[in-house]
Amino acid sequence: MKVILSRKGFDSRNGKIPSPIMPDGTLLSLPVPENPKVSEKVAIIKYEQLQYKGKSYAEIINELKKIDFLDERCHLDPDICESVITRSENWRPAFGQSNAAITHLRKTNGVGINDLFLFFGWFRKVEIDGKYQYMKKSVDQHVIFGYLQVGEILEYPIKEQYPGLEGHPHLDRGSKSNTIFVARKSLSWDENKPGAGCLNLNCNPELVLTKEGFSRTRWQLPDFLKKVKISYHTEENWKENYFQSADIGQEFVIDSDGKEKVEQWAKDFINKGLTT
């Protein structure tokens, strides 16, 4: 099983604020804005439609930074949290990629069925004082917020062919390299856990990748990862006191085939981080 660390959600270019870590430990990954040049044929989901405890993502963003996303389209991908919007009965969790990124995943690194995506992003703790606001002494962190174990791979998918994926932004995307990874119904190592889902920081503080006291791109990783290949990285990324994660690349593929420690490290994020 290959493990893929996949960087998603708001960043310094798209959205420009950290996603919030809610007081209950919810890691509310804010999806990036949709490319305005993308055809209207592609799913139209707006920030005002996404909900967390009765408040829209557009409202939450505005409270955190006075940014008006009320009428903005968002790129809801990975789409792994069922409760954020009204779903059809046959909804399926999924993640899409295209162009150079899908070449990196499929052709260069052979990502396939049963491989495991761990989604991480830029987060900061928030509190409620009449509204959501960042805690004054909270720090920027890279945190793993969700996962998807691949059950099916769809190339150049169109909505008429795949009921259950309606609303996914990689349906009818246009690019012939466009691909959607659909989650397994349950995890290969635990049939009682869903094949994709969101994680909670209060359930597992180890979801934080950033080393305490360091900038968010400097991580605390176990030493056994030094013995495996991580795409976009070399031995030079291993510093004396931390691992320097790469600025480029959306997906970092860890070639963990046959390496039990790596697989167990990845599984533990999910085993401990699920709320249900």
NUTIDO-760716 format. One record per residue (C-alpha): residue number from 1; residue in one letter; x negated, y negated, z negated. Coordinates in nm, 3 decimals. Layout:
residues N
+-----+------+---------+---------+---------+
! pos ! code !       u !       v !       w !
+-----+------+---------+---------+---------+
! NUM !    A !       X !       Y !       Z !
...
+-----+------+---------+---------+---------+
***
This chain:
residues 276
+-----+------+---------+---------+---------+
! pos ! code !       u !       v !       w !
+-----+------+---------+---------+---------+
!   1 !    M !   0.000 !   0.000 !   0.000 !
!   2 !    K !  -0.138 !  -0.335 !   0.105 !
!   3 !    V !  -0.070 !  -0.631 !  -0.123 !
!   4 !    I !  -0.017 !  -0.973 !   0.034 !
!   5 !    L !  -0.037 !  -1.297 !  -0.164 !
!   6 !    S !   0.190 !  -1.530 !   0.033 !
!   7 !    R !   0.186 !  -1.907 !  -0.031 !
!   8 !    K !   0.537 !  -2.056 !  -0.008 !
!   9 !    G !   0.748 !  -2.352 !  -0.122 !
!  10 !    F !   0.676 !  -2.723 !  -0.162 !
!  11 !    D !   0.312 !  -2.828 !  -0.124 !
!  12 !    S !   0.112 !  -3.151 !  -0.089 !
!  13 !    R !   0.226 !  -3.189 !   0.275 !
!  14 !    N !   0.578 !  -3.047 !   0.271 !
!  15 !    G !   0.792 !  -3.178 !  -0.011 !
!  16 !    K !   0.491 !  -3.325 !  -0.191 !
!  17 !    I !   0.599 !  -3.232 !  -0.544 !
!  18 !    P !   0.555 !  -2.910 !  -0.745 !
!  19 !    S !   0.844 !  -2.669 !  -0.772 !
!  20 !    P !   0.990 !  -2.671 !  -1.124 !
!  21 !    I !   0.942 !  -2.412 !  -1.396 !
!  22 !    M !   1.276 !  -2.438 !  -1.573 !
!  23 !    P !   1.304 !  -2.427 !  -1.954 !
!  24 !    D !   1.439 !  -2.070 !  -1.937 !
!  25 !    G !   1.134 !  -1.955 !  -1.738 !
!  26 !    T !   1.308 !  -1.959 !  -1.399 !
!  27 !    L !   1.057 !  -2.025 !  -1.121 !
!  28 !    L !   1.269 !  -2.241 !  -0.890 !
!  29 !    S !   1.070 !  -2.234 !  -0.567 !
!  30 !    L !   1.176 !  -2.529 !  -0.350 !
!  31 !    P !   1.181 !  -2.425 !   0.018 !
!  32 !    V !   0.998 !  -2.654 !   0.259 !
!  33 !    P !   1.197 !  -2.886 !   0.488 !
!  34 !    E !   1.296 !  -2.736 !   0.823 !
!  35 !    N !   1.102 !  -2.860 !   1.125 !
!  36 !    P !   1.325 !  -3.133 !   1.276 !
!  37 !    K !   1.230 !  -3.013 !   1.625 !
!  38 !    V !   1.381 !  -2.670 !   1.565 !
!  39 !    S !   1.698 !  -2.603 !   1.763 !
!  40 !    E !   2.036 !  -2.646 !   1.598 !
!  41 !    K !   2.091 !  -2.282 !   1.696 !
!  42 !    V !   1.869 !  -2.185 !   1.405 !
!  43 !    A !   2.044 !  -2.152 !   1.067 !
!  44 !    I !   2.152 !  -2.484 !   0.921 !
!  45 !    I !   2.115 !  -2.466 !   0.544 !
!  46 !    K !   2.081 !  -2.789 !   0.348 !
!  47 !    Y !   1.930 !  -2.855 !   0.008 !
!  48 !    E !   2.271 !  -2.967 !  -0.118 !
!  49 !    Q !   2.404 !  -2.613 !  -0.055 !
!  50 !    L !   2.144 !  -2.440 !  -0.273 !
!  51 !    Q !   2.245 !  -2.419 !  -0.637 !
!  52 !    Y !   2.088 !  -2.365 !  -0.978 !
!  53 !    K !   2.326 !  -2.357 !  -1.276 !
!  54 !    G !   2.584 !  -2.579 !  -1.107 !
!  55 !    K !   2.337 !  -2.838 !  -0.976 !
!  56 !    S !   2.217 !  -2.856 !  -0.616 !
!  57 !    Y !   1.851 !  -2.844 !  -0.518 !
!  58 !    A !   1.898 !  -3.189 !  -0.363 !
!  59 !    E !   2.007 !  -3.328 !  -0.702 !
!  60 !    I !   1.719 !  -3.157 !  -0.884 !
!  61 !    I !   1.462 !  -3.292 !  -0.638 !
!  62 !    N !   1.605 !  -3.642 !  -0.671 !
!  63 !    E !   1.588 !  -3.626 !  -1.049 !
!  64 !    L !   1.226 !  -3.511 !  -1.042 !
!  65 !    K !   1.091 !  -3.763 !  -0.790 !
!  66 !    K !   1.369 !  -3.988 !  -0.651 !
!  67 !    I !   1.348 !  -3.821 !  -0.309 !
!  68 !    D !   1.672 !  -3.811 !  -0.110 !
!  69 !    F !   1.708 !  -3.461 !   0.037 !
!  70 !    L !   2.089 !  -3.466 !   0.029 !
!  71 !    D !   2.140 !  -3.425 !   0.403 !
!  72 !    E !   1.811 !  -3.248 !   0.481 !
!  73 !    R !   1.786 !  -2.900 !   0.632 !
!  74 !    C !   1.563 !  -2.656 !   0.446 !
!  75 !    H !   1.364 !  -2.352 !   0.560 !
!  76 !    L !   1.496 !  -2.094 !   0.312 !
!  77 !    D !   1.220 !  -1.838 !   0.352 !
!  78 !    P !   1.143 !  -1.610 !   0.179 !
!  79 !    D !   1.514 !  -1.558 !   0.118 !
!  80 !    I !   1.502 !  -1.330 !  -0.184 !
!  81 !    C !   1.723 !  -1.488 !  -0.454 !
!  82 !    E !   2.084 !  -1.387 !  -0.395 !
!  83 !    S !   2.246 !  -1.633 !  -0.637 !
!  84 !    V !   2.125 !  -1.961 !  -0.480 !
!  85 !    I !   2.399 !  -1.973 !  -0.213 !
!  86 !    T !   2.721 !  -1.792 !  -0.120 !
!  87 !    R !   2.637 !  -1.463 !   0.053 !
!  88 !    S !   2.810 !  -1.213 !   0.276 !
!  89 !    E !   2.871 !  -0.868 !   0.128 !
!  90 !    N !   2.595 !  -0.713 !   0.340 !
!  91 !    W !   2.327 !  -0.978 !   0.271 !
!  92 !    R !   1.969 !  -0.848 !   0.287 !
!  93 !    P !   1.659 !  -1.014 !   0.132 !
!  94 !    A !   1.404 !  -1.099 !   0.401 !
!  95 !    F !   1.093 !  -1.297 !   0.493 !
!  96 !    G !   0.993 !  -1.424 !   0.838 !
!  97 !    Q !   0.673 !  -1.524 !   1.016 !
!  98 !    S !   0.558 !  -1.609 !   1.369 !
!  99 !    N !   0.267 !  -1.722 !   1.586 !
! 100 !    A !  -0.083 !  -1.713 !   1.430 !
! 101 !    A !   0.049 !  -1.610 !   1.088 !
! 102 !    I !   0.223 !  -1.298 !   1.218 !
! 103 !    T !  -0.086 !  -1.207 !   1.421 !
! 104 !    H !  -0.290 !  -1.227 !   1.101 !
! 105 !    L !  -0.043 !  -1.001 !   0.920 !
! 106 !    R !   0.039 !  -0.740 !   1.182 !
! 107 !    K !  -0.245 !  -0.718 !   1.435 !
! 108 !    T !  -0.543 !  -0.824 !   1.225 !
! 109 !    N !  -0.451 !  -0.663 !   0.894 !
! 110 !    G !  -0.196 !  -0.396 !   0.985 !
! 111 !    V !   0.074 !  -0.499 !   0.740 !
! 112 !    G !   0.365 !  -0.257 !   0.767 !
! 113 !    I !   0.635 !  -0.053 !   0.597 !
! 114 !    N !   0.609 !  -0.030 !   0.214 !
! 115 !    D !   0.346 !  -0.304 !   0.192 !
! 116 !    L !   0.414 !  -0.558 !  -0.082 !
! 117 !    F !   0.442 !  -0.937 !  -0.053 !
! 118 !    L !   0.384 !  -1.137 !  -0.373 !
! 119 !    F !   0.502 !  -1.494 !  -0.316 !
! 120 !    F !   0.322 !  -1.773 !  -0.501 !
! 121 !    G !   0.349 !  -2.150 !  -0.499 !
! 122 !    W !   0.275 !  -2.481 !  -0.669 !
! 123 !    F !   0.466 !  -2.516 !  -0.997 !
! 124 !    R !   0.491 !  -2.741 !  -1.300 !
! 125 !    K !   0.702 !  -2.713 !  -1.616 !
! 126 !    V !   1.010 !  -2.933 !  -1.653 !
! 127 !    E !   1.237 !  -3.027 !  -1.941 !
! 128 !    I !   1.586 !  -3.172 !  -1.972 !
! 129 !    D !   1.630 !  -3.522 !  -2.117 !
! 130 !    G !   1.960 !  -3.625 !  -1.966 !
! 131 !    K !   1.813 !  -3.503 !  -1.637 !
! 132 !    Y !   1.535 !  -3.275 !  -1.516 !
! 133 !    Q !   1.188 !  -3.425 !  -1.551 !
! 134 !    Y !   0.833 !  -3.294 !  -1.551 !
! 135 !    M !   0.692 !  -3.243 !  -1.899 !
! 136 !    K !   0.434 !  -3.516 !  -1.965 !
! 137 !    K !   0.150 !  -3.282 !  -2.057 !
! 138 !    S !   0.240 !  -2.998 !  -1.823 !
! 139 !    V !  -0.015 !  -2.897 !  -1.561 !
! 140 !    D !  -0.008 !  -2.800 !  -1.194 !
! 141 !    Q !  -0.034 !  -2.425 !  -1.147 !
! 142 !    H !  -0.018 !  -2.158 !  -0.881 !
! 143 !    V !   0.238 !  -1.905 !  -1.001 !
! 144 !    I !   0.380 !  -1.584 !  -0.849 !
! 145 !    F !   0.756 !  -1.640 !  -0.826 !
! 146 !    G !   0.888 !  -1.347 !  -0.624 !
! 147 !    Y !   0.821 !  -1.033 !  -0.424 !
! 148 !    L !   0.936 !  -0.824 !  -0.129 !
! 149 !    Q !   0.844 !  -0.467 !  -0.043 !
! 150 !    V !   0.879 !  -0.410 !   0.330 !
! 151 !    G !   1.152 !  -0.167 !   0.435 !
! 152 !    E !   1.203 !  -0.270 !   0.797 !
! 153 !    I !   1.023 !  -0.492 !   1.050 !
! 154 !    L !   1.229 !  -0.676 !   1.313 !
! 155 !    E !   1.059 !  -0.830 !   1.615 !
! 156 !    Y !   1.221 !  -1.125 !   1.794 !
! 157 !    P !   1.548 !  -1.083 !   1.599 !
! 158 !    I !   1.876 !  -1.248 !   1.703 !
! 159 !    K !   2.178 !  -1.286 !   1.477 !
! 160 !    E !   2.413 !  -1.073 !   1.688 !
! 161 !    Q !   2.191 !  -0.769 !   1.631 !
! 162 !    Y !   2.137 !  -0.797 !   1.256 !
! 163 !    P !   2.443 !  -0.846 !   1.035 !
! 164 !    G !   2.337 !  -0.918 !   0.680 !
! 165 !    L !   2.069 !  -1.165 !   0.786 !
! 166 !    E !   2.304 !  -1.448 !   0.885 !
! 167 !    G !   2.156 !  -1.778 !   0.773 !
! 168 !    H !   1.795 !  -1.663 !   0.783 !
! 169 !    P !   1.580 !  -1.930 !   0.956 !
! 170 !    H !   1.382 !  -1.674 !   1.158 !
! 171 !    L !   1.686 !  -1.547 !   1.345 !
! 172 !    D !   1.702 !  -1.697 !   1.696 !
! 173 !    R !   1.377 !  -1.883 !   1.623 !
! 174 !    G !   1.270 !  -1.881 !   1.988 !
! 175 !    S !   0.909 !  -1.765 !   1.962 !
! 176 !    K !   0.853 !  -1.414 !   2.103 !
! 177 !    S !   0.613 !  -1.350 !   1.817 !
! 178 !    N !   0.889 !  -1.419 !   1.567 !
! 179 !    T !   0.921 !  -1.136 !   1.311 !
! 180 !    I !   1.133 !  -1.067 !   1.003 !
! 181 !    F !   1.030 !  -0.835 !   0.720 !
! 182 !    V !   1.343 !  -0.692 !   0.557 !
! 183 !    A !   1.319 !  -0.562 !   0.201 !
! 184 !    R !   1.365 !  -0.204 !   0.093 !
! 185 !    K !   1.685 !  -0.145 !  -0.104 !
! 186 !    S !   1.476 !  -0.042 !  -0.402 !
! 187 !    L !   1.106 !  -0.028 !  -0.487 !
! 188 !    S !   0.916 !   0.277 !  -0.369 !
! 189 !    W !   0.786 !   0.342 !  -0.721 !
! 190 !    D !   1.107 !   0.259 !  -0.911 !
! 191 !    E !   1.453 !   0.321 !  -0.763 !
! 192 !    N !   1.611 !   0.119 !  -1.044 !
! 193 !    K !   1.450 !  -0.207 !  -0.930 !
! 194 !    P !   1.549 !  -0.397 !  -0.614 !
! 195 !    G !   1.310 !  -0.408 !  -0.319 !
! 196 !    A !   1.291 !  -0.788 !  -0.339 !
! 197 !    G !   1.363 !  -1.049 !  -0.603 !
! 198 !    C !   1.267 !  -1.348 !  -0.813 !
! 199 !    L !   1.049 !  -1.333 !  -1.123 !
! 200 !    N !   1.067 !  -1.514 !  -1.456 !
! 201 !    L !   0.766 !  -1.669 !  -1.628 !
! 202 !    N !   0.905 !  -1.615 !  -1.977 !
! 203 !    C !   0.922 !  -1.241 !  -1.901 !
! 204 !    N !   0.561 !  -1.230 !  -1.783 !
! 205 !    P !   0.317 !  -1.518 !  -1.848 !
! 206 !    E !   0.060 !  -1.329 !  -1.637 !
! 207 !    L !   0.243 !  -1.454 !  -1.327 !
! 208 !    V !   0.024 !  -1.765 !  -1.351 !
! 209 !    L !  -0.271 !  -1.730 !  -1.113 !
! 210 !    T !  -0.445 !  -2.055 !  -1.210 !
! 211 !    K !  -0.711 !  -2.022 !  -1.476 !
! 212 !    E !  -0.630 !  -2.222 !  -1.788 !
! 213 !    G !  -0.804 !  -2.560 !  -1.791 !
! 214 !    F !  -0.885 !  -2.551 !  -1.417 !
! 215 !    S !  -0.726 !  -2.704 !  -1.107 !
! 216 !    R !  -0.447 !  -2.497 !  -0.954 !
! 217 !    T !  -0.656 !  -2.346 !  -0.669 !
! 218 !    R !  -0.903 !  -2.195 !  -0.917 !
! 219 !    W !  -0.769 !  -1.859 !  -1.026 !
! 220 !    Q !  -0.826 !  -1.599 !  -1.293 !
! 221 !    L !  -0.838 !  -1.264 !  -1.110 !
! 222 !    P !  -0.945 !  -0.922 !  -1.242 !
! 223 !    D !  -1.301 !  -0.818 !  -1.164 !
! 224 !    F !  -1.196 !  -0.505 !  -0.971 !
! 225 !    L !  -1.068 !  -0.730 !  -0.692 !
! 226 !    K !  -1.429 !  -0.817 !  -0.616 !
! 227 !    K !  -1.461 !  -0.474 !  -0.459 !
! 228 !    V !  -1.183 !  -0.518 !  -0.203 !
! 229 !    K !  -1.135 !  -0.733 !   0.104 !
! 230 !    I !  -0.909 !  -1.039 !   0.066 !
! 231 !    S !  -0.839 !  -1.211 !   0.397 !
! 232 !    Y !  -0.954 !  -1.574 !   0.433 !
! 233 !    H !  -1.202 !  -1.511 !   0.149 !
! 234 !    T !  -1.559 !  -1.386 !   0.111 !
! 235 !    E !  -1.791 !  -1.308 !  -0.179 !
! 236 !    E !  -1.865 !  -1.681 !  -0.199 !
! 237 !    N !  -1.513 !  -1.746 !  -0.330 !
! 238 !    W !  -1.605 !  -1.561 !  -0.649 !
! 239 !    K !  -1.762 !  -1.824 !  -0.875 !
! 240 !    E !  -1.915 !  -1.774 !  -1.219 !
! 241 !    N !  -1.598 !  -1.865 !  -1.409 !
! 242 !    Y !  -1.316 !  -1.843 !  -1.155 !
! 243 !    F !  -1.199 !  -1.737 !  -0.810 !
! 244 !    Q !  -1.169 !  -2.024 !  -0.562 !
! 245 !    S !  -0.860 !  -1.959 !  -0.350 !
! 246 !    A !  -0.873 !  -2.070 !   0.013 !
! 247 !    D !  -0.706 !  -2.390 !   0.132 !
! 248 !    I !  -0.622 !  -2.236 !   0.469 !
! 249 !    G !  -0.390 !  -1.947 !   0.546 !
! 250 !    Q !  -0.037 !  -1.870 !   0.434 !
! 251 !    E !  -0.099 !  -1.504 !   0.357 !
! 252 !    F !  -0.397 !  -1.349 !   0.183 !
! 253 !    V !  -0.396 !  -0.976 !   0.257 !
! 254 !    I !  -0.557 !  -0.753 !  -0.006 !
! 255 !    D !  -0.656 !  -0.424 !   0.151 !
! 256 !    S !  -0.564 !  -0.209 !  -0.147 !
! 257 !    D !  -0.499 !   0.122 !   0.030 !
! 258 !    G !  -0.608 !   0.401 !  -0.200 !
! 259 !    K !  -0.714 !   0.163 !  -0.478 !
! 260 !    E !  -0.493 !   0.245 !  -0.775 !
! 261 !    K !  -0.606 !  -0.047 !  -0.994 !
! 262 !    V !  -0.511 !  -0.302 !  -0.729 !
! 263 !    E !  -0.172 !  -0.146 !  -0.670 !
! 264 !    Q !  -0.097 !  -0.124 !  -1.041 !
! 265 !    W !  -0.202 !  -0.489 !  -1.089 !
! 266 !    A !   0.051 !  -0.591 !  -0.823 !
! 267 !    K !   0.326 !  -0.364 !  -0.957 !
! 268 !    D !   0.285 !  -0.505 !  -1.309 !
! 269 !    F !   0.383 !  -0.854 !  -1.193 !
! 270 !    I !   0.720 !  -0.710 !  -1.093 !
! 271 !    N !   0.763 !  -0.450 !  -1.367 !
! 272 !    K !   0.717 !  -0.717 !  -1.635 !
! 273 !    G !   0.853 !  -1.024 !  -1.456 !
! 274 !    L !   1.204 !  -0.915 !  -1.356 !
! 275 !    T !   1.489 !  -1.047 !  -1.572 !
! 276 !    T !   1.704 !  -0.742 !  -1.496 !
+-----+------+---------+---------+---------+
***
